[in-house]
Structures are given as structure tokens and as C-alpha cells.
Amino acid sequence: PLCVCVCVCVFSDGNLTFKNERLDANHITSVPEDSFEGLTQLRHLWLDDNSLTEVPAHPLSNLPTLQALTLALNKISSIPDFAFTNLSSLVVL
């Protein structure tokens, strides 16, 4: 299946101010390590309805302000103990 999302490339000095990122329903199978670098203000991340088989723990570890994360409707079968360790602001999962 083809990705039906519209993507926008943003060039920055590394301090992006996105607060919400919708990546749901995009047939995503994995999340590269540096996917969320520079998104220091990200509060809500939708990764639901994709084809993830594991929680992207390392990419998520750089999101200290993340408050809500959706992972529903994926193919995740287990969650490592350290998956949400650095997400001290997370209140909705």
C-alpha cells in the first residue's frame, strides 16, 4: 500500500516547536532512532493504526515534554521495561 500522507520537509537549527505530530494510519513499520530529534516541545504524538511491531523506545526517549502517545492498532506484541523510562511528562498512553 502507498503512503497517503502529505509530508512537509522543514529545515531548522534543531529547535522545532511542533507540539502535535500526527503519524497515524501511515503504514509505518519502524521508527528510526533520530526521528524525533529536535522536537523538544512535542506534547502529543499519534502513531496508532500503523504496522509497528515494537514500541520505538529509543526515538521516544528524547521527548521530555511528551504528554500523550497513541500506539493502538499496531502489531506490538511486547513492551520492554525501559520503553517509557524517560517520558516523565507522559500522562496518556
C-alpha positions in Angstrom: 0.0 0.0 0.0 1.1 3.5 -0.7 1.5 6.2 2.0 -1.4 8.6 1.6 0.1 11.3 3.9 1.3 14.6 2.8 4.8 15.2 4.1 6.5 18.6 4.5 10.2 19.0 4.9 11.3 21.6 7.4 14.9 22.8 7.7 15.8 24.3 11.1 18.5 25.0 13.5 17.3 22.0 15.5 14.8 23.7 17.8 11.5 22.9 16.3 8.4 23.9 18.1 5.9 21.3 16.9 3.5 20.4 19.8 1.4 17.8 17.9 2.6 15.2 15.4 0.0 13.0 13.6 1.6 10.0 12.1 -1.4 7.7 12.4 -2.6 5.4 9.6 0.6 5.7 7.5 1.7 2.0 7.3 4.8 2.8 9.4 6.7 -0.4 10.2 9.6 1.1 12.2 10.7 4.4 13.6 14.4 5.4 13.0 16.5 6.4 16.0 16.7 10.1 15.1 13.1 10.5 14.0 12.2 13.0 16.8 15.5 14.8 17.3 15.0 18.5 17.9 11.3 18.2 18.7 11.9 19.3 22.3 8.4 20.8 22.7 6.4 17.8 21.3 3.4 17.1 23.6 1.2 14.8 21.6 2.2 12.0 19.2 -0.1 9.8 17.3 1.4 6.6 16.0 -1.7 4.5 16.0 -3.1 2.4 13.1 0.3 1.6 11.6 2.3 -1.6 11.3 4.7 -1.2 14.2 5.9 -4.4 15.8 7.7 -2.8 18.8 7.5 0.3 20.9 10.0 2.8 19.4 11.6 3.3 22.9 14.9 4.9 21.8 13.4 7.5 19.5 10.8 8.4 22.2 13.5 8.8 24.9 14.3 12.3 23.6 10.8 13.7 24.1 10.8 15.0 27.7 7.6 17.1 27.2 5.5 14.3 25.6 2.2 14.1 27.4 0.1 11.8 25.2 1.1 8.9 23.0 -1.1 6.7 21.0 0.1 3.3 19.8 -3.3 1.5 19.3 -4.0 -0.7 16.3 -0.4 -1.7 15.7 1.2 -5.2 15.8 3.1 -4.7 19.1 3.3 -8.0 21.0 5.6 -7.0 23.9 6.8 -3.8 25.6 10.3 -3.6 27.0 10.6 -2.4 30.7 12.6 0.7 29.7 10.2 1.8 26.9 8.7 4.8 28.7 11.5 5.5 31.3 12.5 8.9 30.1 8.9 10.1 29.4 8.3 11.7 32.8 5.5 14.1 31.4 3.5 11.2 29.8 0.0 11.0 31.2 -2.0 9.4 28.4 -0.9 6.2 26.7 
